[in-house]
Structures are given as structure tokens and as C-alpha cells.
Amino acid sequence: MDLLKRITIDPEVCHGKPCIRNMRWPVEVILDLLGSEMTIEEILEDHPELEKEDILAAITYAKLLVSGQTIKVAA
């Protein structure tokens, strides 16, 4: 999945949590924003460094994690 290429894990970035494109945007923060009922458009408006595909990647990553599938991400 091309979206998962946007998810990186680096021990030097956010204590090794899965992040968006090696930025200090952990997947869990993206999910928190969505869980607070922000729309994708609102998130992108407030945080222009993010792209729609980043948010979709976070959702895809979370779905795979919950499903129990093995996930390979970039370091």
C-alpha cells in the first residue's frame, strides 16, 4: 500500500512512535484530531504541512493494526 510509505518509525522521532513522513506528527495525534470530530479539511487548514494522504495513511495504519495484520513501515 502506497499510503503506508508515509508512516515512519524512528527511535529519534517522537520516541519511536509511528509518525507521518518522519515529521513530529504521530499517527495517534491524527486519530485524536479525527476523534474530536475535526474533518480532514479542517485538519489540513489548521496544519498545512500535512497532506490528505497523510491523514488517510494514519487511518489505514490504524485499521491494519486493529485487524492484527503485519505492518511494514519505513525507518
N, C-alpha and C positions, 0 to 999 in steps of 0.2 A: 504494500500500500504506500503510495507516494506521500500521503498525508503524514504517515508515521516518521518520515525523514525529517520532519520539523520538530520532533521530540528528541531531546538530547539529555544525556545523563553525564554529568561531570562532577567529580568529588569537590572541585574547586568552585563550583557554581551552586549556590543555594543548598549547600550541604549534601550534594549528590541527588537531590530530588529531581524527578523528571521535569524538564523545563522546555519552553518554546525557543527553538533556534539558539541555544546557548545564551539566551538573554536571562535576566533575572525575573522571569515570569514563570513560576511553577505551574504545572498543569492544575494543581489543586486551587490556585487563585483564580484561574479562568473559570473553573467549575463553580467556585464560590460566587463569582460575579453573575454567572448564568442562574445559579440557585437563588440569587437575590432578586430575580425577575428582570435583570437587565437584558435587553435584546442584544443580538450580535451587533446591530447597527450602533446602539448606544455605547457598547464597549469600544468599538472601533473609533467612534467620535471622541470619546474621552482619552483613548490611548492610541494615537495614530501610528505608533511604532509596531502595533500588531496588525496582522492581515486576517481577512476572513478565514483563510486556510489554516491559520494558527489555531483559531477557535475550533474549527472543525476537527483539526488534529487532536486537540485536547479531548473532545467528545469521543472521538474514535478510540483514543488510547484508553480512556476510562471504560468504554464499552468492552474492549478486549480484555482489560484487566478483570472486570467483573465476570466475564464469561469463562475465565480460567485459561484462556489461550496463552501460549508463549508469545512474548513480545520482544522483538529485537529492535533496539534503538541505537542511534549513533552516539558515540562518546564525544 
